[in-house]
Amino acid sequence: MRNKVWIVFVLAGILFPVWGFSQMAGDSSRTDIHADPALFALLEKRKAIGTRNLKGYRVKIHFGAEKAKANEAKTKFSQKYPDVPASMDYEIPNFSITVGNYRSRLEAYKFYKEVQTDFPNAFIVEMKIDFPDLTVTKEDTAPQDPKEEKKENK
């Protein structure tokens, strides 16, 4: 009896790897994916877009369950600060209005102090912010080397 069990284990140890590797045909490093071509098109679009947000800070000026009050706070803010982006988020069961896109807590704090008079319940939150638009100004392209400045002036 003991010999039969031993023989079964030995045969299983020999045959199991053979059965496992028999499923591999030719090139084992290749994987074929059969899917809808639209899926691949969406993946390519996602790669092209890339990530458009990064870790930063915003000022939350409103947090409550009533959507009408949230819209009212957003409208009031947008009228007073038209150049600062404001967004409404719904976190069940509350609506929140966050404003600004600041990379550092200090930048957010400066704006928080400015907004605090109109929105006394405002506070700073850490969250993903929109990637700022990068624009090149004439000062950004000005030469740093005085020798280059002389060449341009001639």
C-alpha positions as CSV (number, residue, x, y, z in Angstrom):
1,M,0.0,0.0,0.0
2,R,2.8,2.4,0.9
3,N,4.6,1.7,-2.4
4,K,1.4,2.4,-4.4
5,V,1.0,5.9,-2.8
6,W,4.7,6.6,-3.4
7,I,4.4,5.6,-7.1
8,V,1.3,7.8,-7.5
9,F,3.1,10.8,-6.1
10,V,6.1,10.2,-8.3
11,L,4.0,9.8,-11.5
12,A,2.0,12.9,-10.6
13,G,5.3,14.9,-10.1
14,I,6.5,13.8,-13.5
15,L,3.3,14.1,-15.5
16,F,1.9,17.3,-14.0
17,P,4.6,19.6,-15.4
18,V,4.2,17.8,-18.8
19,W,0.5,18.5,-18.8
20,G,1.0,22.1,-17.7
21,F,3.6,22.9,-20.4
22,S,1.7,21.1,-23.1
23,Q,-0.7,24.1,-23.2
24,M,2.1,26.4,-24.4
25,A,2.5,26.6,-28.1
26,G,5.5,28.2,-29.7
27,D,5.9,31.8,-28.4
28,S,5.0,31.8,-24.7
29,S,5.7,35.6,-24.3
30,R,2.9,36.6,-26.6
31,T,-0.6,37.3,-25.4
32,D,-3.5,37.8,-27.8
33,I,-6.4,39.9,-26.6
34,H,-9.7,39.5,-28.4
35,A,-11.8,42.6,-27.7
36,D,-14.0,45.2,-29.3
37,P,-11.8,47.6,-31.4
38,A,-13.7,50.5,-29.7
39,L,-12.1,49.5,-26.4
40,F,-8.7,50.0,-27.9
41,A,-9.7,53.4,-29.4
42,L,-10.8,54.5,-25.9
43,L,-7.6,53.4,-24.4
44,E,-5.6,55.4,-26.9
45,K,-7.7,58.5,-26.3
46,R,-7.1,58.1,-22.6
47,K,-3.3,57.9,-23.2
48,A,-3.4,61.0,-25.4
49,I,-5.3,63.0,-22.8
50,G,-3.0,61.9,-20.0
51,T,-3.6,63.1,-16.5
52,R,-4.9,66.6,-16.2
53,N,-4.9,66.9,-12.4
54,L,-2.5,66.9,-9.6
55,K,-2.3,67.0,-5.8
56,G,-3.0,70.5,-4.5
57,Y,-5.4,72.6,-2.4
58,R,-8.8,74.2,-2.8
59,V,-11.0,76.3,-0.5
60,K,-14.3,74.7,0.3
61,I,-16.9,77.5,0.7
62,H,-20.1,75.5,1.1
63,F,-21.0,72.1,2.3
64,G,-24.7,71.1,2.7
65,A,-27.5,68.8,1.7
66,E,-29.6,71.5,-0.2
67,K,-28.6,71.9,-3.9
68,A,-30.3,75.3,-4.1
69,K,-28.1,76.7,-1.4
70,A,-25.0,75.3,-3.0
71,N,-25.9,76.9,-6.3
72,E,-26.6,80.2,-4.5
73,A,-23.1,80.0,-2.9
74,K,-21.5,79.2,-6.2
75,T,-23.3,82.1,-8.0
76,K,-22.4,84.5,-5.2
77,F,-18.7,83.5,-5.4
78,S,-18.6,83.6,-9.2
79,Q,-20.0,87.1,-9.2
80,K,-17.4,88.4,-6.7
81,Y,-14.4,86.4,-8.1
82,P,-15.0,85.7,-11.8
83,D,-11.4,84.7,-12.5
84,V,-11.3,81.9,-9.9
85,P,-12.7,78.5,-10.9
86,A,-15.5,77.1,-8.8
87,S,-16.9,73.6,-8.9
88,M,-19.8,71.8,-7.3
89,D,-19.3,68.2,-6.2
90,Y,-21.9,65.8,-4.9
91,E,-20.8,63.5,-2.0
92,I,-23.8,61.6,-0.9
93,P,-25.9,63.2,0.6
94,N,-24.1,66.6,0.5
95,F,-23.2,69.2,-2.1
96,S,-19.9,71.0,-1.7
97,I,-18.5,74.0,-3.5
98,T,-14.7,74.2,-3.8
99,V,-12.9,77.1,-5.4
100,G,-9.4,77.8,-6.7
101,N,-6.5,75.6,-7.7
102,Y,-3.5,76.0,-5.5
103,R,-0.3,74.0,-5.5
104,S,0.7,74.9,-2.0
105,R,-1.2,75.3,1.3
106,L,0.2,78.8,1.6
107,E,-1.3,79.9,-1.7
108,A,-4.6,78.5,-0.6
109,Y,-4.4,80.1,2.8
110,K,-3.8,83.6,1.3
111,F,-7.0,83.2,-0.8
112,Y,-8.9,81.7,2.2
113,K,-8.2,84.8,4.2
114,E,-9.5,86.9,1.3
115,V,-12.7,84.8,1.0
116,Q,-13.3,84.4,4.8
117,T,-15.3,87.6,5.1
118,D,-17.9,86.6,2.6
119,F,-17.8,82.8,3.5
120,P,-17.1,82.5,7.2
121,N,-17.5,78.7,7.2
122,A,-14.8,78.3,4.5
123,F,-11.9,76.0,5.0
124,I,-8.9,74.6,3.1
125,V,-9.1,71.0,1.7
126,E,-6.4,68.9,0.1
127,M,-7.6,67.4,-3.2
128,K,-6.8,66.8,-6.8
129,I,-6.7,70.2,-8.6
130,D,-6.9,71.0,-12.3
131,F,-3.5,71.3,-14.0
132,P,-2.8,75.0,-14.6
133,D,-2.7,76.2,-18.2
134,L,0.9,76.8,-19.2
135,T,1.4,80.0,-21.1
136,V,4.7,81.4,-22.3
137,T,5.2,85.1,-21.9
138,K,7.9,87.4,-23.3
139,E,9.7,87.5,-19.9
140,D,9.8,83.7,-19.9
141,T,11.7,83.6,-23.2
142,A,14.1,86.5,-22.4
143,P,17.7,85.5,-22.5
144,Q,19.5,85.0,-19.1
145,D,23.0,85.6,-20.4
146,P,24.0,89.3,-20.8
147,K,26.1,88.3,-23.9
148,E,23.0,87.1,-25.6
149,E,21.2,90.4,-24.7
150,K,23.9,92.4,-26.5
151,K,23.7,90.2,-29.6
152,E,19.9,90.7,-29.7
153,N,20.2,94.5,-29.3
154,K,22.6,94.8,-32.3
